Amino acid sequence: MSDAPLWRLLLPTHWLALSALYFGCPLYIVGGALRSDDPRDVDLVLVMPDDLFVACYADGGAHSPTLTAKHVAEWLDLYCGGPRAATRLWERWAVDCAKHNRTLTLIAHRRVDFKTQPASYAATLTGHPRELLAQVAP
């Protein structure tokens, strides 16, 4: 059995802090870091309930399930390369992810690609392997 890659040892306290920052949502490692001890980058995904995702990134105000679904659908169109112009939700989401990418990359000395995803989208990725890194009990 080989030792854990160094980048896996550098981040555990930060994994818990990220989960706590996002209300105890689960943080997963995905992508090449699951298959390689020396991946090009480390992909981290934090899965948020759709209503929390929208509350964190969309303009304020009460959101109905219909409005939440609309916001998530607009985000998904942009995420998948759709032609629409960026929304305020998209801009806030991108800035938030970039902030954590920079911080985690500096800590891990390895490129980290962190992103949050709404749970409805994450549920569609059943064929993609992921490993739970942290979840702080809410």
Secondary structure by P-SEA (a helix, b strand, c coil): cccccaaaaacaaaaaaaaaaacccbbbbbccccccccccbbbbbbbccaaaaaaaccccccccaaaaaaaaaaaaaaaacccccccaaaaaaaaaaaaaaaaaaaaaccccccccccaaaaaacccbbbbbcccccc
